[in-house]
Amino acid sequence: YIYIYIHIYIYIYIRTQGAKRIATALSCLTSLSLLDLRSNDFGPTGSQHISRGLAACTTLTYLALGDNIVGPRGMAHFNEILERTPLLEYIGANDNELNADAIATMCISFRSLFPPLVHLALANNLIKDTGCHHLSATLPWLPTLQILDLRLNCISHTGARALAEML
């Protein structure tokens, strides 16, 4: 067998229409291992397109989605990717207006999948204490997690304590 690993980096501000076009190309890349779509402003609708485009890709290990303003609705689409990518080690979702509800949905996916996640980057979102409680309850399902980036999320000592107690 010959395995070809494909890595894609796109930083061209593609927005929703670009996400739709890229999703079409992604549907042909079943051995994609790294996808970096940071800073493309494709929002929740673009998230849906990208998620559909990655439907056949089970080899993804690195997914960077930072600064795309996907919000809770867009993150729900990316949770579908989690269900199909058992090798995912890195998720970068910084600067996406993710709130506690988006984190709760993501945590439900983690609990059913046990991904080999090593790095979860959620900086500069709207997670707050409630989101921290969801994450802390999920940490036992993420035994390989080494880095959890929650900078700039308006987390008080209550949320921090909930996480610290589970570490």
Legacy VTK file of the C-alpha trace (Angstrom):
# vtk DataFile Version 3.0
C-alpha trace
ASCII
DATASET POLYDATA
POINTS 167 float
0.000 0.000 0.000
1.094 3.509 -0.715
-0.174 6.232 1.558
-0.139 9.820 0.460
-0.634 12.359 3.184
-1.938 15.689 2.063
-1.528 18.873 4.049
-3.512 21.972 3.131
-2.940 25.494 4.430
-5.324 28.195 3.232
-5.067 31.778 4.449
-6.793 33.783 1.730
-9.975 34.999 3.410
-12.234 32.627 1.490
-15.543 33.416 3.211
-18.649 31.270 2.644
-18.434 30.933 -1.139
-14.781 29.937 -0.972
-15.603 27.373 1.712
-18.182 25.852 -0.599
-15.628 25.524 -3.394
-12.963 24.145 -1.111
-15.443 21.627 0.299
-15.906 20.239 -3.202
-12.157 19.708 -3.500
-11.908 18.272 0.016
-14.442 15.570 -0.816
-11.822 14.023 -3.116
-9.022 14.090 -0.542
-9.738 11.043 1.563
-6.177 10.842 2.931
-5.941 14.420 4.157
-4.057 14.613 7.444
-3.710 18.350 8.081
-6.218 21.085 7.316
-5.456 24.653 8.327
-8.249 27.100 7.515
-7.455 29.827 10.035
-8.540 33.402 9.350
-10.915 32.799 6.457
-14.128 34.270 7.910
-16.410 31.575 6.501
-18.839 31.591 9.435
-21.403 28.904 10.299
-22.572 28.340 6.711
-19.013 27.822 5.520
-18.527 25.419 8.431
-21.358 23.330 7.106
-19.772 23.193 3.647
-16.349 22.255 5.026
-17.859 19.573 7.262
-19.643 18.004 4.302
-16.460 18.182 2.245
-14.582 16.234 4.893
-17.214 13.481 5.119
-14.962 10.823 3.594
-11.741 11.887 5.292
-10.955 9.631 8.231
-7.210 10.334 8.386
-7.351 13.929 9.611
-5.012 14.515 12.568
-4.803 18.333 12.615
-7.738 20.713 12.194
-7.167 24.462 12.591
-10.302 26.602 12.352
-9.308 29.694 14.294
-10.676 33.143 13.510
-13.570 32.113 11.281
-16.482 33.356 13.411
-18.192 29.976 13.234
-20.122 30.439 16.480
-22.140 27.684 18.159
-24.016 26.757 14.975
-20.820 26.353 12.987
-19.194 24.327 15.746
-22.148 21.949 15.645
-21.211 21.187 12.022
-17.597 20.579 12.989
-18.735 18.164 15.673
-19.848 15.982 12.775
-16.196 15.903 11.696
-15.206 14.684 15.154
-17.416 11.661 14.687
-15.590 10.704 11.485
-11.969 11.442 12.417
-10.728 8.967 15.009
-7.100 10.118 14.621
-7.616 13.801 15.432
-4.815 15.069 17.696
-5.154 18.842 17.311
-8.204 21.077 17.208
-7.663 24.805 16.957
-10.864 26.804 17.361
-9.553 30.078 18.757
-11.414 33.329 18.033
-14.689 31.772 16.905
-17.303 33.197 19.295
-17.870 29.765 20.827
-20.037 29.873 23.926
-20.749 27.331 26.657
-23.439 25.645 24.548
-20.976 25.079 21.694
-18.481 23.623 24.157
-21.172 21.385 25.681
-21.979 19.958 22.243
-18.297 19.387 21.507
-17.846 17.662 24.867
-20.698 15.266 24.129
-18.840 14.213 20.965
-15.617 13.732 22.928
-17.338 11.530 25.498
-18.631 9.144 22.872
-15.457 9.009 20.770
-12.382 9.085 23.029
-10.281 10.965 20.450
-6.468 10.834 20.810
-6.561 14.619 21.223
-3.285 16.129 22.437
-3.946 19.850 21.919
-7.262 21.686 22.190
-7.001 25.417 21.476
-10.090 27.436 22.438
-8.577 30.831 23.254
-10.511 34.081 22.885
-14.034 32.699 22.784
-17.060 33.104 25.064
-16.669 29.909 27.075
-16.845 31.382 30.592
-17.343 29.282 33.738
-20.191 27.168 32.385
-18.055 26.030 29.452
-15.247 25.186 31.887
-17.594 22.950 33.833
-18.480 21.103 30.608
-14.794 20.718 29.777
-13.850 19.563 33.259
-16.536 16.866 33.166
-15.109 15.692 29.829
-11.417 15.548 30.749
-11.587 11.871 31.817
-12.555 11.033 28.207
-9.472 12.864 26.919
-6.591 10.972 28.547
-4.035 12.050 25.913
-4.789 15.787 26.207
-1.633 17.715 27.095
-2.514 21.295 26.117
-5.816 23.032 26.791
-5.664 26.686 25.764
-8.479 28.731 27.300
-6.893 32.186 27.343
-9.207 35.195 27.099
-12.465 33.409 27.862
-13.690 35.380 30.900
-13.136 32.444 33.227
-13.373 33.178 36.939
-11.846 31.234 39.813
-14.953 28.986 39.813
-14.353 27.731 36.270
-10.613 27.484 36.826
-11.160 25.473 40.009
-13.487 23.043 38.201
-10.754 22.378 35.633
-7.978 22.178 38.216
-9.861 19.576 40.228
-10.022 17.286 37.215
-6.350 17.602 36.275
LINES 1 168
167 0 1 2 3 4 5 6 7 8 9 10 11 12 13 14 15 16 17 18 19 20 21 22 23 24 25 26 27 28 29 30 31 32 33 34 35 36 37 38 39 40 41 42 43 44 45 46 47 48 49 50 51 52 53 54 55 56 57 58 59 60 61 62 63 64 65 66 67 68 69 70 71 72 73 74 75 76 77 78 79 80 81 82 83 84 85 86 87 88 89 90 91 92 93 94 95 96 97 98 99 100 101 102 103 104 105 106 107 108 109 110 111 112 113 114 115 116 117 118 119 120 121 122 123 124 125 126 127 128 129 130 131 132 133 134 135 136 137 138 139 140 141 142 143 144 145 146 147 148 149 150 151 152 153 154 155 156 157 158 159 160 161 162 163 164 165 166
